[in-house]
Amino acid sequence: MAQFLSLESAIATHVHDGDVVALEGFTHLIPFAAGHEIIRQRRRDLTLVRLTPDLICDQLIGAGCARKLVFSWGGNPGVGSLHRFRDAVEHDWPHALELDEHTHAGLANRFVAGASGLPFAVLRAYAGTDAVAHSSTIAHVTCPFTGEVLAAVAALRPDVTIIHAQQADRAGNVRLWGITGVQKESVLAASRAIVTVEEIVDRFSDDRNAVVLPSWTVTAIAHVPGGCYPSYAAGYSERANDYYEAWDDLSRDRSVFEEWLEHQIYQKEPV
C-alpha cells in the first residue's frame, strides 16, 4: 500500500542522485511542486524523462539537477523556446546535457514496453528520419511474419515516476481525470512512484472517464493542493497563462534565473 508522506519526505526517500526520473502530465497535472522540491534538495546527475519537457524541465536543467533528458518535444507551450534548456545544449551551462529525442508515439511506447515487462516496443515510426543514427534506444527490426521493416524502441523503466492527480483515497488508491497523457503507463513502468494530490477523500465517486491507479502501483502519496501550478488540475484549478508568458523573459538571462531560483525555490518566497 502507498505511504502517505510529506512532499519533502517523499522526495528525500525516493529520489536519489543519478536516478532516472519521469515527471509526467500532458499540459495538465504537471508535477511542478515535486520538481521544485527536487531542486530544493539539490539532487544531481538525474536523467529526466518527459514527453513534453516544458517549464518544469527547464527549471530542473537550469538548477543543475539534470545530466540527460529523454523527451519527444521541448518548448514553452504557446510562447517559444526553453532558454535554460537551450543554454545547456548550446553552451554547457550549468553543465552539458545529453539528449535522447523521440516522437511522442515512440516515447509513449517505451513506457508501454516498460509497463508490460517487455524489452522493447515495435511501431511504424521514424520513417524518413535519421533518428536511429542519433539514439541508442531506437533500432530497426524485420517482422518475422511479413518481412516489413519496423522501428523498435527500448523499454523505459524509470527509477521513479512522479505525477500529480486530483484525488487519493485513504487506502492509497489514486484517481485522475481530464487530459491524462501517459501517467498510467509511466507509473506502471517505474520501480517507484510518487503522486502529489489535490485532495484526499474517503471514497471516490462513480464518475466515469477517470483513471484509477490502485494503491499497489504507488509508492508514496503527498497531499499538495495546487501542486501542479502553474499548469492546471481539471475540476480544481485553471492554467496560469501569465506565468508561462513571464517565464520567457525570466529564464533568458542566467543571473535573472538564478535570482528567481534563490528567492522562489530555495527561500520559497510568495509568488
Backbone torsions as a table, in degrees:
resi	resn	phi	psi	omega
1	MET	NA	144.0	179.3
2	ALA	-62.5	143.5	174.1
3	GLN	-88.3	142.2	171.4
4	PHE	-93.8	116.2	-176.7
5	LEU	-130.9	162.6	167.3
6	SER	-68.8	157.9	178.2
7	LEU	-60.0	-42.2	179.3
8	GLU	-58.0	-45.1	-179.7
9	SER	-69.1	-38.2	-180.0
10	ALA	-62.0	-44.3	179.4
11	ILE	-69.8	-44.1	-179.2
12	ALA	-60.2	-37.5	-175.7
13	THR	-81.9	-36.3	-166.5
14	HIS	-116.2	-4.9	176.0
15	VAL	-117.8	120.0	-174.5
16	HIS	-119.9	155.6	173.8
17	ASP	-53.9	137.1	178.2
18	GLY	85.7	-3.0	-178.7
19	ASP	-70.7	155.4	166.1
20	VAL	-90.1	116.4	-172.0
21	VAL	-120.7	117.2	175.2
22	ALA	-95.9	129.4	176.0
23	LEU	-120.7	99.9	-172.5
24	GLU	-109.9	161.3	-173.9
25	GLY	147.3	115.7	-169.7
26	PHE	-98.6	93.7	-175.2
27	THR	67.8	-13.6	-166.0
28	HIS	-139.4	142.0	177.8
29	LEU	59.2	37.5	179.2
30	ILE	-77.8	129.9	-171.5
31	PRO	-81.0	65.5	-177.1
32	PHE	-62.9	-44.9	-176.5
33	ALA	-60.1	-40.2	178.1
34	ALA	-66.4	-41.4	177.4
35	GLY	-61.2	-40.7	178.6
36	HIS	-66.0	-34.5	177.8
37	GLU	-69.4	-34.3	174.3
38	ILE	-61.0	-44.4	177.0
39	ILE	-61.0	-46.4	-176.6
40	ARG	-60.5	-35.4	179.3
41	GLN	-87.0	3.3	171.9
42	ARG	56.8	44.2	173.8
43	ARG	-67.5	146.5	-175.2
44	ARG	-132.8	160.3	174.9
45	ASP	60.6	33.5	179.3
46	LEU	-80.9	145.6	164.6
47	THR	-97.1	111.5	179.8
48	LEU	-88.9	136.8	178.4
49	VAL	-124.5	127.1	178.4
50	ARG	-163.6	131.7	177.9
51	LEU	-56.7	-44.6	-177.1
52	THR	-127.1	79.7	179.8
53	PRO	-65.1	105.6	179.5
54	ASP	-110.5	-132.1	-171.6
55	LEU	-62.3	-37.1	-176.2
56	ILE	-63.8	-40.5	177.4
57	CYS	-72.0	-36.1	176.3
58	ASP	-57.6	-42.5	-179.3
59	GLN	-68.2	-43.8	179.0
60	LEU	-64.9	-40.0	178.7
61	ILE	-65.3	-48.1	-179.4
62	GLY	-62.8	-29.7	179.3
63	ALA	-79.4	-4.1	177.3
64	GLY	85.6	16.0	-177.1
65	CYS	-81.6	-24.1	-168.4
66	ALA	-109.1	140.2	170.7
67	ARG	-109.8	-16.3	-177.9
68	LYS	-150.2	147.8	176.8
69	LEU	-128.4	124.3	174.0
70	VAL	-107.2	120.0	-168.9
71	PHE	-156.8	173.8	177.9
72	SER	-132.2	-3.9	171.9
73	TRP	-169.8	141.1	179.8
74	GLY	-136.1	128.8	177.5
75	GLY	173.6	171.2	174.6
76	ASN	-94.1	104.9	-168.2
77	PRO	-55.8	123.5	178.6
78	GLY	78.6	-0.5	-175.7
79	VAL	-120.9	-55.4	-177.7
80	GLY	160.3	-141.0	-174.0
81	SER	-78.6	165.2	169.8
82	LEU	-100.0	108.9	-169.7
83	HIS	-75.9	-32.0	176.5
84	ARG	-71.6	-36.8	174.7
85	PHE	-61.7	-48.6	-179.3
86	ARG	-62.2	-41.1	-178.7
87	ASP	-63.1	-38.3	178.6
88	ALA	-67.0	-42.1	-178.0
89	VAL	-72.2	-42.5	-173.1
90	GLU	-86.7	-29.0	-173.2
91	HIS	-131.3	7.2	178.5
92	ASP	58.4	35.1	178.8
93	TRP	-115.0	128.8	2.6
94	PRO	-75.2	-13.6	169.6
95	HIS	-163.2	173.9	-176.0
96	ALA	-62.6	149.1	-179.5
97	LEU	-126.2	119.7	176.5
98	GLU	-80.7	142.1	-177.5
99	LEU	-121.2	143.4	170.1
100	ASP	-134.5	101.5	-170.9
101	GLU	-102.4	138.1	-179.0
102	HIS	-133.6	173.4	164.5
103	THR	-80.5	165.4	174.7
104	HIS	-57.3	-45.9	-178.0
105	ALA	-63.5	-40.5	-179.3
106	GLY	-63.8	-45.8	-178.6
107	LEU	-70.7	-38.7	176.7
108	ALA	-60.2	-40.5	179.0
109	ASN	-70.5	-27.0	173.2
110	ARG	-63.6	-41.9	175.4
111	PHE	-63.8	-42.5	-179.3
112	VAL	-60.9	-43.5	178.2
113	ALA	-62.2	-43.4	178.3
114	GLY	-62.2	-42.1	179.6
115	ALA	-67.4	-28.2	-177.0
116	SER	-89.0	-4.0	-177.5
117	GLY	72.5	23.7	179.4
118	LEU	-102.2	154.5	-178.0
119	PRO	-76.5	-23.4	179.7
120	PHE	-160.3	168.5	174.4
121	ALA	-120.2	154.3	-178.7
122	VAL	-119.3	137.4	178.8
123	LEU	-157.5	163.2	173.0
124	ARG	-88.1	100.8	-176.3
125	ALA	-159.9	166.9	175.0
126	TYR	68.4	5.2	178.7
127	ALA	-61.1	135.3	179.0
128	GLY	79.5	6.5	178.1
129	THR	-116.1	166.5	175.3
130	ASP	-104.1	27.7	-177.2
131	ALA	-57.6	-38.0	-178.0
132	VAL	-60.1	-34.2	-178.7
133	ALA	-71.8	-15.8	-174.4
134	HIS	-113.4	2.1	-178.1
135	SER	-140.8	133.6	176.6
136	SER	-82.6	-2.0	-178.1
137	THR	-107.4	11.1	175.2
138	ILE	-125.0	136.1	178.2
139	ALA	-147.8	171.4	174.1
140	HIS	-106.3	140.7	174.7
141	VAL	-131.0	153.7	178.2
142	THR	-104.9	127.0	179.6
143	CYS	-62.4	126.3	-178.5
144	PRO	-71.0	-11.0	-177.2
145	PHE	-100.9	-37.1	-175.5
146	THR	-115.7	-16.0	-175.7
147	GLY	81.5	1.6	-179.4
148	GLU	-69.8	137.9	175.9
149	VAL	-87.5	123.9	-176.3
150	LEU	-123.8	167.4	174.5
151	ALA	-90.5	141.2	173.2
152	ALA	-120.6	138.8	177.4
153	VAL	-124.2	136.9	-176.7
154	ALA	-66.9	143.0	176.3
155	ALA	-58.4	143.9	178.3
156	LEU	-114.2	121.5	-179.4
157	ARG	-127.6	87.7	-178.5
158	PRO	-60.8	151.0	170.2
159	ASP	-64.8	-39.8	179.2
160	VAL	-147.9	135.9	171.2
161	THR	-109.0	137.8	178.4
162	ILE	-123.0	128.0	177.2
163	ILE	-135.3	165.6	171.2
164	HIS	-114.5	145.5	-179.7
165	ALA	-142.0	166.8	-179.6
166	GLN	-74.7	-42.1	-170.5
167	GLN	-142.9	150.0	164.1
168	ALA	-130.2	146.4	172.7
169	ASP	-95.8	174.3	-172.7
170	ARG	-73.7	-8.4	174.5
171	ALA	-89.9	-3.4	177.4
172	GLY	94.3	9.0	173.3
173	ASN	-81.1	150.1	-175.9
174	VAL	-121.0	139.2	-178.9
175	ARG	-128.7	129.7	176.8
176	LEU	-138.2	151.7	-179.8
177	TRP	-149.3	173.0	-173.7
178	GLY	94.9	-147.2	176.2
179	ILE	-73.2	114.1	-173.1
180	THR	-107.1	-10.0	175.0
181	GLY	54.0	-133.1	-178.3
182	VAL	-115.1	28.8	-179.9
183	GLN	-56.1	-47.9	-178.0
184	LYS	-58.3	-50.6	-177.0
185	GLU	-63.7	-39.8	-178.3
186	SER	-69.2	-33.9	175.9
187	VAL	-68.0	-46.4	-177.9
188	LEU	-67.2	-24.2	-179.9
189	ALA	-81.8	-17.9	-169.7
190	ALA	-89.0	155.4	173.2
191	SER	-72.8	-34.0	178.9
192	ARG	-137.3	151.9	179.4
193	ALA	-138.6	129.0	175.5
194	ILE	-111.6	131.7	178.6
195	VAL	-124.7	123.4	169.6
196	THR	-95.1	143.0	-174.5
197	VAL	-132.8	153.0	176.5
198	GLU	-71.8	-35.9	-169.3
199	GLU	-151.8	145.6	171.4
200	ILE	-109.6	126.5	-174.2
201	VAL	-121.3	161.3	176.9
202	ASP	-71.0	-39.7	177.7
203	ARG	-154.8	155.4	178.1
204	PHE	-79.5	151.0	171.4
205	SER	-75.3	173.9	-178.7
206	ASP	-97.3	21.8	176.6
207	ASP	-58.1	146.1	-178.5
208	ARG	-93.5	179.7	177.8
209	ASN	61.2	36.7	175.0
210	ALA	-119.8	154.6	174.5
211	VAL	-101.9	128.0	176.4
212	VAL	-113.7	122.0	174.7
213	LEU	-98.1	115.0	-179.3
214	PRO	-65.5	155.4	-172.0
215	SER	-58.1	-29.0	-178.3
216	TRP	-71.8	-10.4	177.1
217	THR	-92.9	-7.2	-172.9
218	VAL	-116.8	134.9	-179.8
219	THR	-88.9	-46.1	-175.8
220	ALA	-143.6	143.1	176.8
221	ILE	-123.1	132.2	176.3
222	ALA	-123.0	130.2	178.3
223	HIS	-80.8	106.2	-176.5
224	VAL	-134.7	80.6	176.7
225	PRO	-57.9	134.9	-176.9
226	GLY	75.1	15.9	-175.5
227	GLY	-69.2	-6.4	177.3
228	CYS	-106.6	2.4	178.9
229	TYR	-60.4	133.2	15.3
230	PRO	-92.3	3.6	170.8
231	SER	-75.2	-164.7	-173.3
232	TYR	-135.5	162.7	175.6
233	ALA	-122.4	114.3	-177.7
234	ALA	-53.9	129.8	-178.9
235	GLY	88.9	-9.1	-176.4
236	TYR	-127.9	-37.1	-174.6
237	SER	-154.2	166.3	177.1
238	GLU	-112.0	158.3	-179.4
239	ARG	-68.4	134.7	178.7
240	ALA	-89.7	81.5	-175.4
241	ASN	-59.8	-33.8	-179.5
242	ASP	-61.3	-33.7	179.4
243	TYR	-63.4	-44.7	-179.9
244	TYR	-63.5	-40.1	179.2
245	GLU	-67.8	-42.1	-179.8
246	ALA	-65.6	-32.2	-177.6
247	TRP	-61.3	-30.0	-177.9
248	ASP	-59.1	-46.2	178.5
249	ASP	-77.2	-41.0	-176.0
250	LEU	-61.3	-36.5	-172.8
251	SER	-91.0	-6.5	-177.3
252	ARG	-67.7	-39.8	-174.1
253	ASP	-102.1	130.9	-177.2
254	ARG	-58.8	-44.9	-176.2
255	SER	-68.0	-36.8	177.3
256	VAL	-66.4	-42.7	177.3
257	PHE	-61.2	-44.4	-178.5
258	GLU	-64.9	-33.3	175.6
259	GLU	-66.1	-43.1	175.7
260	TRP	-59.5	-44.3	-178.7
261	LEU	-59.6	-44.5	-178.3
262	GLU	-65.2	-47.3	-172.9
263	HIS	-82.7	-43.6	-173.9
264	GLN	-84.6	-30.0	-176.3
265	ILE	-103.4	-59.1	-174.7
266	TYR	-71.3	-40.5	179.9
267	GLN	-94.1	-10.9	177.1
268	LYS	52.5	47.6	176.2
269	GLU	-73.6	151.7	179.8
270	PRO	-58.0	140.3	178.7
271	VAL	-69.9	NA	NA
